[in-house]
Amino acid sequence: MKNVKTNRQKDLAKIHIAKKQLGLDDATYREMLMQVSGVESAADLNAAGRRQVLAHLGRSGFSARRRSKYPDRPMNMDRGGSRADQLKKIEALLTVGGKPWGYAHALAKRICKADRIDWVPDGKLYKIITALRYQAQREGWDLSGERKQK
């Protein structure tokens, strides 16, 4: 029974995300629900109705985005510039050391007093890199692929 409830919740969440993504106002949204499934509220949909509505929204242009392969990876990592380079350096050090992103978040909290590495100011990211490099030296991580600093 729990699986049925979670599927219902996931479907309803997708429907409401689609409503937002497609920019439907409330009146248009309820009219679409009535035309597609004969109900005025998504809460009244059964499993077949939810599938019909999701299929209709898909044909209308909704695309469900998949979750990131690395959910704890900072969202601002793929932007260009110095911050992105520093975050990529942190990611490389974590990978070499076999540490998860949660480890970097813990370092950020301990060293920079920020709950997540995403929230560490640009000028303080070097502290995380330095801590990881010291740990790499202590634990003998293979940093042979690392470029030499001038």
N, C-alpha and C positions, 0 to 999 in steps of 0.2 A: 504493500500500500504506500510505503514511503516513496518508492520509485515513481509511482503514478503522480504523487503530489509534486515531486521535484520536476518531473517532465512538464506538468501543468505550469508551474512557476517559471520554468525556463522559457516555455512557449509564450506565456503572457509577457515576460520581460522582452523577448524578441519583438513581439507585436508593438509594444510601447516604444522600443528603440527605433523600430521602423517608422512609426508615426512621427517621431522626432526627426529622424534622418530625412524623411520625405517632406517634412515641413507641413504636415496636415494639421489644419485647425480642428477644433473639437467637433464642429458641425459636420465637416467633410469626413472626418474619421468615423463618426457614428453613422453617417449615411453609407459609407463604404461597408461597415460591419453589417448593416441592415441588408444591403444588396447582396453581399457575398454569403452571409450565413443566417440572416433573419433575426439577429439580436442587436440590441442597442449598446451593449456593454461587453467588453472582452471577458469579463468575469463570468458571463452567462454561457460562454462557448464550451462545447464538449470537445473531446480530442479530435474528432473529425472536422469540426468547425474551426478549431485552431489551425489544423493543417491547411484547410481551404483558405483561410485568411492569410496565413504565411505564404502560401503559393501565390495568391493574388498580389501581395505586397512585393514578392520577389519579381513578378512580372512587371510591376510598376517601377522597379528600379532599386529596391532595397537589396543591399548585400550585407550579410552578416559578416563582420570582421572576426577573424580568429584571434584568440588570445596569443600573446607573445610566447615564444618557446622559453623565454627567460622572464618570468613575471616580475622578478625582483629587480631586473635591470633598470637603471634610471631612464626615464622617458626622454630626457634631454641629451641623450648620449649620441644620437646620430646627427646632430647639428654640427656644422663646421666650426672651426676656431679652436682656440686654446683649451677651453673647457672640455670639448669633445675629445681632444687629443689626450688630455689628462685622464679622462674617464676610460678611454681605450687602454691607456697604460695600466690603470688600475685593474681593468678586466683581464689584461694579459698576465699581470702578476697573480691574480686570483686563479686563473686557469693553470698556470705553471705550478702553483702551490696546492692545487686541488681544493680550493676553498670556494664556497658558494657566495652569492652576492650578499646574503645575510651577514656574512663575516665582515664585509666592507661597511655595511650599515652599522654593525656593532662598533667598528673602529671609529666611524664618524660620530657616533654617540659619545664614545669615551674620549676621543681626542678633540673634537670640534664642538661638542655639545649640541649636535643636530641629530634628530631621530633617524634620518635617512641620508644617504650620501648625496641624493638629489638636492638636498637643502643646504649642503655645505657651500659657503661662498667660494667663488672662483679662486680667490687669493689664498685659500686654505687647503685646497685639494692636494697641494704638494706634501702636506703633513701626512696624509693617508698613504701617498706613494712612498714617502720616506719610511714610514712604519713597515710597509710591506717589503721594502727592499732590505731593511734591517732583519726582518724575519726570514727573508730568503737567504741571507748570509748565515744566520744562526742555524737554519734547518737544512742548508745545502741544496736549495732549489737550483735547477739547471737554468741559468739565465744566459746561456751561450748565444742565443738568437737575438739578444738585446743589443741595440746600437750603442756604441760608446758615446758618452757625453763629451763635448769639447770644452 
